[in-house]
Amino acid sequence: MEIKLRPWIKTDAEHLAIIANNYNIAKFMMNQFPHPYTIENAYTFIEMSTKSSPSNILAIDLNGIAIGGIGVHLQSDIYCKNAELGYWLAEEYWGKGYITTAILLMINYAFDNFDIERIYAKPFGSNKGSKRVLEKTGFVLEAHLSKTIFKNNVYEDELIYAVRRKV
């Protein structure tokens, strides 16, 4: 079983629509990650994710099957040396170390392919799994902001974790 990162392809759409259509994933994602997640959402996402070169949004692949997604979103203006990390994994693959591997691969990929010095992630304060995996992959907690996220009619704390390019 080997995890790798690769570009999304159109043939991923059906499986993507199935695995992404999960409230337990959507509840910790930005509102732009739809729930329910339809086949139309999958095709739109894949089309969007394949527009840049090198790609900044990749599939997490396990033995030829996309089991989640990961990306770095390059920032602009005075934040131009930063990228925000986002990721999700199909629930059936949680707790197996796959997202840890994917994040480590993405850190290397991002620093190798983009002119950035810092990658940050902003998990919800209640997302214990995300906090744990970020810490395992070398991210350091830089800030804890109280009640800045409003999702599903609930206020959540926002955490800011970051890792910097090694010199």
BALOBA-1460 file (C-alpha; in Angstrom, 3 decimals):
// residues 167
<rec num="1" residu="m" x="0.000" y="0.000" z="0.000"/>
<rec num="2" residu="e" x="1.638" y="3.141" z="-1.207"/>
<rec num="3" residu="i" x="0.315" y="6.660" z="-0.927"/>
<rec num="4" residu="k" x="1.243" y="9.094" z="-3.664"/>
<rec num="5" residu="l" x="-0.011" y="12.449" z="-4.860"/>
<rec num="6" residu="r" x="-1.136" y="12.898" z="-8.448"/>
<rec num="7" residu="p" x="-3.287" y="15.221" z="-10.536"/>
<rec num="8" residu="w" x="-7.016" y="14.603" z="-10.526"/>
<rec num="9" residu="i" x="-8.385" y="12.991" z="-13.698"/>
<rec num="10" residu="k" x="-11.912" y="12.902" z="-15.118"/>
<rec num="11" residu="t" x="-12.248" y="9.188" z="-14.415"/>
<rec num="12" residu="d" x="-11.957" y="9.986" z="-10.658"/>
<rec num="13" residu="a" x="-15.299" y="11.813" z="-10.716"/>
<rec num="14" residu="e" x="-17.681" y="8.965" z="-9.857"/>
<rec num="15" residu="h" x="-15.600" y="7.705" z="-6.942"/>
<rec num="16" residu="l" x="-14.955" y="11.293" z="-5.777"/>
<rec num="17" residu="a" x="-18.687" y="12.016" z="-5.658"/>
<rec num="18" residu="i" x="-19.205" y="8.939" z="-3.457"/>
<rec num="19" residu="i" x="-16.364" y="9.451" z="-0.970"/>
<rec num="20" residu="a" x="-16.737" y="13.250" z="-0.679"/>
<rec num="21" residu="n" x="-20.485" y="13.012" z="-0.016"/>
<rec num="22" residu="n" x="-19.972" y="12.648" z="3.726"/>
<rec num="23" residu="y" x="-21.126" y="15.056" z="6.412"/>
<rec num="24" residu="n" x="-18.239" y="14.004" z="8.699"/>
<rec num="25" residu="i" x="-15.854" y="15.445" z="6.094"/>
<rec num="26" residu="a" x="-17.924" y="18.474" z="5.064"/>
<rec num="27" residu="k" x="-18.454" y="19.676" z="8.643"/>
<rec num="28" residu="f" x="-14.750" y="20.589" z="8.940"/>
<rec num="29" residu="m" x="-14.407" y="22.091" z="5.454"/>
<rec num="30" residu="m" x="-15.022" y="25.555" z="4.025"/>
<rec num="31" residu="n" x="-18.580" y="26.101" z="2.817"/>
<rec num="32" residu="q" x="-17.360" y="25.884" z="-0.796"/>
<rec num="33" residu="f" x="-16.941" y="22.127" z="-0.197"/>
<rec num="34" residu="p" x="-20.557" y="21.142" z="-0.888"/>
<rec num="35" residu="h" x="-22.758" y="18.769" z="1.033"/>
<rec num="36" residu="p" x="-24.389" y="16.813" z="-0.443"/>
<rec num="37" residu="y" x="-21.523" y="16.295" z="-2.912"/>
<rec num="38" residu="t" x="-22.831" y="15.412" z="-6.373"/>
<rec num="39" residu="i" x="-21.281" y="14.050" z="-9.555"/>
<rec num="40" residu="e" x="-21.616" y="17.566" z="-11.010"/>
<rec num="41" residu="n" x="-19.587" y="18.924" z="-8.058"/>
<rec num="42" residu="a" x="-16.935" y="16.287" z="-8.766"/>
<rec num="43" residu="y" x="-16.600" y="17.199" z="-12.445"/>
<rec num="44" residu="t" x="-16.486" y="20.933" z="-11.638"/>
<rec num="45" residu="f" x="-13.827" y="20.369" z="-8.976"/>
<rec num="46" residu="i" x="-11.670" y="18.188" z="-11.230"/>
<rec num="47" residu="e" x="-11.851" y="20.740" z="-14.037"/>
<rec num="48" residu="m" x="-10.842" y="23.542" z="-11.642"/>
<rec num="49" residu="s" x="-8.055" y="21.513" z="-10.029"/>
<rec num="50" residu="t" x="-6.329" y="20.739" z="-13.320"/>
<rec num="51" residu="k" x="-6.029" y="24.318" z="-14.599"/>
<rec num="52" residu="s" x="-2.689" y="25.301" z="-13.060"/>
<rec num="53" residu="s" x="0.744" y="23.978" z="-13.877"/>
<rec num="54" residu="p" x="2.323" y="22.751" z="-11.779"/>
<rec num="55" residu="s" x="-0.890" y="21.682" z="-10.130"/>
<rec num="56" residu="n" x="-1.458" y="22.957" z="-6.612"/>
<rec num="57" residu="i" x="-4.453" y="20.662" z="-5.948"/>
<rec num="58" residu="l" x="-3.799" y="16.925" z="-6.067"/>
<rec num="59" residu="a" x="-5.510" y="13.614" z="-5.430"/>
<rec num="60" residu="i" x="-4.316" y="11.419" z="-2.592"/>
<rec num="61" residu="d" x="-3.847" y="8.111" z="-4.381"/>
<rec num="62" residu="l" x="-3.758" y="4.669" z="-2.778"/>
<rec num="63" residu="n" x="-2.949" y="1.912" z="-5.253"/>
<rec num="64" residu="g" x="-4.469" y="3.806" z="-8.181"/>
<rec num="65" residu="i" x="-7.607" y="5.009" z="-6.376"/>
<rec num="66" residu="a" x="-8.198" y="8.588" z="-5.238"/>
<rec num="67" residu="i" x="-9.038" y="8.447" z="-1.515"/>
<rec num="68" residu="g" x="-8.943" y="12.175" z="-0.767"/>
<rec num="69" residu="g" x="-7.588" y="15.509" z="-1.818"/>
<rec num="70" residu="i" x="-4.806" y="17.855" z="-0.783"/>
<rec num="71" residu="g" x="-3.720" y="21.249" z="-2.013"/>
<rec num="72" residu="v" x="-1.751" y="24.370" z="-1.317"/>
<rec num="73" residu="h" x="-3.421" y="27.654" z="-2.123"/>
<rec num="74" residu="l" x="-0.838" y="30.272" z="-2.991"/>
<rec num="75" residu="q" x="-1.385" y="33.639" z="-1.367"/>
<rec num="76" residu="s" x="-0.861" y="37.056" z="-2.945"/>
<rec num="77" residu="d" x="0.270" y="40.584" z="-2.185"/>
<rec num="78" residu="i" x="2.234" y="40.816" z="1.080"/>
<rec num="79" residu="y" x="1.466" y="37.135" z="1.779"/>
<rec num="80" residu="c" x="3.028" y="35.986" z="-1.526"/>
<rec num="81" residu="k" x="5.594" y="33.739" z="0.218"/>
<rec num="82" residu="n" x="2.795" y="31.777" z="1.934"/>
<rec num="83" residu="a" x="0.441" y="28.992" z="0.904"/>
<rec num="84" residu="e" x="-2.549" y="27.611" z="2.772"/>
<rec num="85" residu="l" x="-2.730" y="23.836" z="3.046"/>
<rec num="86" residu="g" x="-6.076" y="22.127" z="2.730"/>
<rec num="87" residu="y" x="-6.816" y="18.411" z="2.778"/>
<rec num="88" residu="w" x="-9.477" y="15.779" z="3.338"/>
<rec num="89" residu="l" x="-9.587" y="12.007" z="3.317"/>
<rec num="90" residu="a" x="-12.413" y="9.520" z="2.771"/>
<rec num="91" residu="e" x="-13.660" y="8.443" z="6.198"/>
<rec num="92" residu="e" x="-12.940" y="4.751" z="5.652"/>
<rec num="93" residu="y" x="-9.219" y="5.606" z="5.464"/>
<rec num="94" residu="w" x="-9.006" y="7.670" z="8.662"/>
<rec num="95" residu="g" x="-6.568" y="6.568" z="11.351"/>
<rec num="96" residu="k" x="-4.288" y="4.565" z="9.042"/>
<rec num="97" residu="g" x="-1.480" y="7.116" z="8.589"/>
<rec num="98" residu="y" x="-2.428" y="7.983" z="5.010"/>
<rec num="99" residu="i" x="-3.047" y="11.688" z="5.613"/>
<rec num="100" residu="t" x="0.251" y="11.982" z="7.513"/>
<rec num="101" residu="t" x="2.078" y="10.596" z="4.480"/>
<rec num="102" residu="a" x="0.096" y="12.818" z="2.094"/>
<rec num="103" residu="i" x="0.883" y="15.981" z="4.082"/>
<rec num="104" residu="l" x="4.592" y="15.155" z="4.202"/>
<rec num="105" residu="l" x="4.565" y="14.553" z="0.440"/>
<rec num="106" residu="m" x="2.713" y="17.835" z="-0.140"/>
<rec num="107" residu="i" x="5.144" y="19.835" z="2.017"/>
<rec num="108" residu="n" x="8.050" y="18.590" z="-0.121"/>
<rec num="109" residu="y" x="6.126" y="19.081" z="-3.369"/>
<rec num="110" residu="a" x="5.066" y="22.621" z="-2.462"/>
<rec num="111" residu="f" x="8.521" y="23.785" z="-1.415"/>
<rec num="112" residu="d" x="10.044" y="22.162" z="-4.527"/>
<rec num="113" residu="n" x="7.520" y="23.669" z="-6.975"/>
<rec num="114" residu="f" x="6.468" y="27.056" z="-5.607"/>
<rec num="115" residu="d" x="8.351" y="30.156" z="-4.470"/>
<rec num="116" residu="i" x="7.058" y="30.050" z="-0.896"/>
<rec num="117" residu="e" x="8.676" y="30.047" z="2.534"/>
<rec num="118" residu="r" x="5.710" y="29.079" z="4.743"/>
<rec num="119" residu="i" x="2.801" y="26.646" z="4.515"/>
<rec num="120" residu="y" x="-0.017" y="27.124" z="6.983"/>
<rec num="121" residu="a" x="-3.209" y="25.284" z="7.837"/>
<rec num="122" residu="k" x="-6.254" y="26.528" z="9.722"/>
<rec num="123" residu="p" x="-8.133" y="23.625" z="11.285"/>
<rec num="124" residu="f" x="-11.225" y="24.073" z="13.412"/>
<rec num="125" residu="g" x="-10.421" y="23.997" z="17.123"/>
<rec num="126" residu="s" x="-12.683" y="20.971" z="17.556"/>
<rec num="127" residu="n" x="-10.940" y="18.940" z="14.829"/>
<rec num="128" residu="k" x="-8.649" y="16.885" z="17.058"/>
<rec num="129" residu="g" x="-7.515" y="14.571" z="14.260"/>
<rec num="130" residu="s" x="-6.367" y="17.461" z="12.097"/>
<rec num="131" residu="k" x="-4.491" y="19.090" z="14.977"/>
<rec num="132" residu="r" x="-2.735" y="15.801" z="15.740"/>
<rec num="133" residu="v" x="-1.661" y="15.141" z="12.152"/>
<rec num="134" residu="l" x="-0.354" y="18.678" z="11.667"/>
<rec num="135" residu="e" x="1.770" y="18.381" z="14.792"/>
<rec num="136" residu="k" x="3.032" y="14.947" z="13.643"/>
<rec num="137" residu="t" x="4.122" y="16.428" z="10.317"/>
<rec num="138" residu="g" x="6.144" y="19.290" z="11.814"/>
<rec num="139" residu="f" x="3.598" y="22.096" z="11.888"/>
<rec num="140" residu="v" x="3.774" y="24.453" z="14.859"/>
<rec num="141" residu="l" x="0.759" y="26.168" z="16.414"/>
<rec num="142" residu="e" x="1.178" y="29.892" z="15.732"/>
<rec num="143" residu="a" x="-2.223" y="31.193" z="16.834"/>
<rec num="144" residu="h" x="-5.468" y="30.212" z="18.504"/>
<rec num="145" residu="l" x="-8.332" y="32.530" z="17.601"/>
<rec num="146" residu="s" x="-11.542" y="32.233" z="19.588"/>
<rec num="147" residu="k" x="-14.887" y="31.812" z="17.857"/>
<rec num="148" residu="t" x="-13.829" y="33.129" z="14.433"/>
<rec num="149" residu="i" x="-15.409" y="30.332" z="12.370"/>
<rec num="150" residu="f" x="-19.180" y="30.110" z="11.918"/>
<rec num="151" residu="k" x="-20.236" y="26.772" z="10.449"/>
<rec num="152" residu="n" x="-23.485" y="24.828" z="10.844"/>
<rec num="153" residu="n" x="-24.883" y="27.540" z="13.156"/>
<rec num="154" residu="v" x="-22.025" y="27.079" z="15.634"/>
<rec num="155" residu="y" x="-19.021" y="29.266" z="16.406"/>
<rec num="156" residu="e" x="-15.703" y="27.420" z="16.329"/>
<rec num="157" residu="d" x="-12.180" y="28.367" z="17.304"/>
<rec num="158" residu="e" x="-9.669" y="28.728" z="14.486"/>
<rec num="159" residu="l" x="-6.145" y="27.406" z="14.881"/>
<rec num="160" residu="i" x="-3.245" y="28.484" z="12.700"/>
<rec num="161" residu="y" x="-0.452" y="25.943" z="12.279"/>
<rec num="162" residu="a" x="2.571" y="26.508" z="10.038"/>
<rec num="163" residu="v" x="5.728" y="24.897" z="8.768"/>
<rec num="164" residu="r" x="8.580" y="26.810" z="7.207"/>
<rec num="165" residu="r" x="11.050" y="25.951" z="4.492"/>
<rec num="166" residu="k" x="14.199" y="24.438" z="5.962"/>
<rec num="167" residu="v" x="17.282" y="26.425" z="4.970"/>
